[in-house]
Amino acid sequence: MCWSFAIVNNKLAEIYFDKKKNGQVKIRGHCYVKQEEYKTKTEQKWIEHDIGRGRVVYRNKKYRIIKSKIL
C-alpha cells in the first residue's frame, strides 16, 4: 500500500492506495491532515508536489479522481 497527499473535498488529506499492474489506482482510504503538522521543508515540498497532481472527490463511499495525473 502506498500513500500520498491530495486535496479531498477541498481539504488537505493523506490518501492510501494500491497500484494495479495495468497502472490503475485503487484508493483505499483517506484522512484529513493540517499542513501545520508537517514542519520540515522536505515535507512541505512533498505536499506542494503531491497536491499539484490531482484532486479527489469522496461521496457516497466512492472516490472519484478529478485530474488524471493523480499518482
C-alpha positions in Angstrom: 0.0 0.0 0.0 1.2 3.5 -0.9 0.2 6.9 0.3 0.3 10.5 -1.0 -1.0 13.9 -0.2 -4.1 15.1 -2.1 -6.9 17.5 -1.9 -10.0 15.6 -0.9 -13.3 17.5 -0.9 -11.3 20.8 -0.8 -9.2 19.8 2.3 -5.7 18.5 2.6 -5.6 14.8 3.2 -3.3 11.8 3.0 -4.7 9.1 0.7 -3.9 5.5 0.8 -4.0 3.5 -2.4 -2.8 0.4 -4.3 -1.4 0.5 -7.8 -2.5 -2.3 -10.1 -0.3 -3.9 -12.7 -2.2 -2.1 -15.5 -1.4 1.3 -14.0 -4.8 2.0 -12.5 -5.1 3.2 -8.9 -7.5 1.9 -6.3 -7.9 4.3 -3.4 -8.3 2.5 -0.1 -9.0 5.4 2.3 -8.0 8.9 3.4 -7.5 11.0 6.5 -7.6 14.8 6.7 -4.5 16.5 8.0 -3.3 20.0 8.7 -0.4 21.5 6.8 1.0 22.9 10.1 1.6 19.3 11.3 4.4 19.0 8.7 7.1 21.4 9.7 10.2 20.5 7.7 11.0 21.9 4.3 11.1 18.5 2.8 7.6 17.6 4.0 6.3 21.0 2.7 7.8 20.2 -0.7 6.1 16.8 -0.7 2.8 18.5 0.0 3.2 21.1 -2.8 4.3 18.4 -5.3 1.6 15.9 -4.5 -1.4 18.3 -4.4 -0.5 19.6 -7.8 -1.0 16.2 -9.3 -4.7 15.9 -8.7 -7.9 16.2 -6.7 -10.2 13.6 -5.3 -13.9 13.7 -4.5 -15.3 11.4 -1.9 -19.0 11.0 -1.9 -21.4 8.1 -1.2 -18.5 5.9 -0.1 -16.8 6.2 -3.5 -13.7 8.0 -4.7 -13.6 10.0 -8.0 -10.4 11.3 -9.3 -10.8 14.8 -10.9 -7.3 15.2 -12.5 -5.8 12.3 -14.4 -2.2 12.7 -13.1 -3.0 11.8 -9.5 -0.2 9.4 -8.6 
